[in-house]
Amino acid sequence: MLRVALLGATGRMGRAVLEALPDWPDLRLAGALASPASPSLGRDAGEAAGLVATGVAITHDCAAALAGAEVAIDFSLGVATRAHVEACAAQGCALVLGTTGYDAAAAAAVRAAAARIAIVQAPNMSLGVNLCFALVARAAQVLRGYDVEIVDVHHRAKRDAPSGTALRFGEVLAAARGTPLVTAPAAGARPPGAVGFSSLRMGEGGGEHTVFFASPHERVEITHRSAGRAAYAAGALAAARWLARCPPGLHGMEDVLGLDLPAATS
Ligand SMILES: NC(=O)c1ccc[n+]([C@@H]2O[C@H](COP(=O)([O-])OP(=O)(O)OC[C@H]3O[C@@H](n4cnc5c(N)ncnc54)[C@H](OP(=O)(O)O)[C@@H]3O)[C@@H](O)[C@H]2O)c1
């Protein structure tokens, strides 16, 4: 039985992980963390999320949340990443880092901690999206000289555009081509090799990404559609299970899935 601490247990992703956990009988919740200001401190993590009781109370003490855990899953906020990573390293607890938006100091702390503990870090934990990264890399190697457009569709409240995942598709494509990523201007003739990005924002629900490869004669489209947060939760739990037998180091979801992605050139 793999004991898991959930950092950010009261958030939207925390709830998605708690909801998914019963489908993973070899994983058990062993700790739950929220911020010192959380109204849920002291409550059972499952009950606070409107789910069945887990027997684990929510704390703001990171060391206490990690005490009985072998792997931590972090879906909290970037301001807390450095402290969480350093606490995991101090306690020898492996880490699935799903939190985004942390600063350069936290990123350096992640790299330093990877000398002591095993870490999977990915801004998008979805198994399907990570498979699509590998498909896009392969397509870029085969369909050389094709025009590429990357389109992301998200709910009306999303703040960033293009999405972080759309940008990652661009990076993967550039790495596979062995060139830096050149973004096409919004108007005017397309410079050779430049990649166009567009974002649609409307309605609600899960996100969608399509990478188009076009020549004068044909078009290939690689599309991923997400139904919501459950896809990220499933990926994080798969990563936690994979980390349990992993030596120290910094890994991505491509390692969890056994996919070969080309390294970035710049
Ligand atoms: N990698 C992926 O696939 C993926 C997918 C979706 C989201 N994300 C990222 O995951 C993170 C969480 O997203 P979300 O939508 O679940 O956010 P959210 O609903 O705002 O939840 C944030 C959680 O972090 C906790 N928290 C805030 N400050 C903290 C602190 N200083 N120490 C400990 N816990 C703290 C909050 O607890 P209280 O408010 O109760 O104190 C809450 O449980 C974001 O960075 C998001 O971008 C990643």
The ligand as an SDF file (V2000), in Angstrom:
LIG
                    3D

 48 52  0  0  0  0  0  0  0  0999 V2000
   -0.2550   19.8420  -13.5880 N   0  0  0  0  0  0  0  0  0  0  0  0
   -1.5310   19.7770  -13.9060 C   0  0  0  0  0  0  0  0  0  0  0  0
   -1.9710   18.8800  -14.6550 O   0  0  0  0  0  0  0  0  0  0  0  0
   -2.4880   20.7750  -13.3320 C   0  0  0  0  0  0  0  0  0  0  0  0
   -3.8480   20.7010  -13.5980 C   0  0  0  0  0  0  0  0  0  0  0  0
   -4.6940   21.6160  -12.9810 C   0  0  0  0  0  0  0  0  0  0  0  0
   -4.1810   22.5790  -12.1180 C   0  0  0  0  0  0  0  0  0  0  0  0
   -2.8410   22.6330  -11.9050 N   0  0  0  0  0  0  0  0  0  0  0  0
   -2.2440   23.5790  -10.9570 C   0  0  0  0  0  0  0  0  0  0  0  0
   -2.4980   23.0550   -9.6530 O   0  0  0  0  0  0  0  0  0  0  0  0
   -2.5500   24.1320   -8.7220 C   0  0  0  0  0  0  0  0  0  0  0  0
   -3.8670   24.0700   -7.9330 C   0  0  0  0  0  0  0  0  0  0  0  0
   -4.9400   24.3140   -8.7940 O   0  0  0  0  0  0  0  0  0  0  0  0
   -6.4280   24.4030   -8.1960 P   0  0  0  0  0  0  0  0  0  0  0  0
   -7.3030   24.7920   -9.3270 O   0  0  0  0  0  0  0  0  0  0  0  0
   -6.7460   23.1670   -7.4220 O   0  0  0  0  0  0  0  0  0  0  0  0
   -6.2580   25.6340   -7.1840 O   0  0  0  0  0  0  0  0  0  0  0  0
   -7.1820   26.0320   -5.9350 P   0  0  0  0  0  0  0  0  0  0  0  0
   -8.5640   25.4990   -6.1140 O   0  0  0  0  0  0  0  0  0  0  0  0
   -7.0060   27.5050   -5.7370 O   0  0  0  0  0  0  0  0  0  0  0  0
   -6.5390   25.2360   -4.6930 O   0  0  0  0  0  0  0  0  0  0  0  0
   -5.3090   25.6260   -4.1180 C   0  0  0  0  0  0  0  0  0  0  0  0
   -5.0210   24.7370   -2.9300 C   0  0  0  0  0  0  0  0  0  0  0  0
   -3.7490   25.1020   -2.3790 O   0  0  0  0  0  0  0  0  0  0  0  0
   -3.9100   25.3650   -0.9950 C   0  0  0  0  0  0  0  0  0  0  0  0
   -2.9390   26.3930   -0.5880 N   0  0  0  0  0  0  0  0  0  0  0  0
   -2.9150   27.7020   -0.9190 C   0  0  0  0  0  0  0  0  0  0  0  0
   -1.8390   28.3080   -0.3710 N   0  0  0  0  0  0  0  0  0  0  0  0
   -1.1840   27.3430    0.3170 C   0  0  0  0  0  0  0  0  0  0  0  0
   -0.0170   27.3550    1.1480 C   0  0  0  0  0  0  0  0  0  0  0  0
    0.7010   28.4630    1.3450 N   0  0  0  0  0  0  0  0  0  0  0  0
    0.3690   26.1800    1.6950 N   0  0  0  0  0  0  0  0  0  0  0  0
   -0.3460   25.0570    1.5230 C   0  0  0  0  0  0  0  0  0  0  0  0
   -1.4730   24.9850    0.7660 N   0  0  0  0  0  0  0  0  0  0  0  0
   -1.8800   26.1330    0.1810 C   0  0  0  0  0  0  0  0  0  0  0  0
   -5.3550   25.8420   -0.8410 C   0  0  0  0  0  0  0  0  0  0  0  0
   -5.7800   25.6570    0.4830 O   0  0  0  0  0  0  0  0  0  0  0  0
   -6.7460   26.7090    1.2880 P   0  0  0  0  0  0  0  0  0  0  0  0
   -7.1760   27.7430    0.2900 O   0  0  0  0  0  0  0  0  0  0  0  0
   -7.8680   25.8700    1.8390 O   0  0  0  0  0  0  0  0  0  0  0  0
   -5.9160   27.2650    2.3520 O   0  0  0  0  0  0  0  0  0  0  0  0
   -6.0310   24.8510   -1.7800 C   0  0  0  0  0  0  0  0  0  0  0  0
   -6.1540   23.5960   -1.1640 O   0  0  0  0  0  0  0  0  0  0  0  0
   -2.3710   25.3990   -9.5640 C   0  0  0  0  0  0  0  0  0  0  0  0
   -1.0210   25.7630   -9.5440 O   0  0  0  0  0  0  0  0  0  0  0  0
   -2.7980   24.9730  -10.9620 C   0  0  0  0  0  0  0  0  0  0  0  0
   -2.2330   25.7640  -11.9760 O   0  0  0  0  0  0  0  0  0  0  0  0
   -1.9960   21.7560  -12.4950 C   0  0  0  0  0  0  0  0  0  0  0  0
  1  2  1  0
  2  3  2  0
  2  4  1  0
  4  5  1  0
  4 48  2  0
  5  6  2  0
  6  7  1  0
  7  8  2  0
  8  9  1  0
  8 48  1  0
  9 10  1  0
  9 46  1  0
 10 11  1  0
 11 12  1  0
 11 44  1  0
 12 13  1  0
 13 14  1  0
 14 15  2  0
 14 16  1  0
 14 17  1  0
 17 18  1  0
 18 19  2  0
 18 20  1  0
 18 21  1  0
 21 22  1  0
 22 23  1  0
 23 24  1  0
 23 42  1  0
 24 25  1  0
 25 26  1  0
 25 36  1  0
 26 27  1  0
 26 35  1  0
 27 28  2  0
 28 29  1  0
 29 30  1  0
 29 35  2  0
 30 31  1  0
 30 32  2  0
 32 33  1  0
 33 34  2  0
 34 35  1  0
 36 37  1  0
 36 42  1  0
 37 38  1  0
 38 39  2  0
 38 40  1  0
 38 41  1  0
 42 43  1  0
 44 45  1  0
 44 46  1  0
 46 47  1  0
M  CHG  2   8   1  16  -1
M  END
$$$$
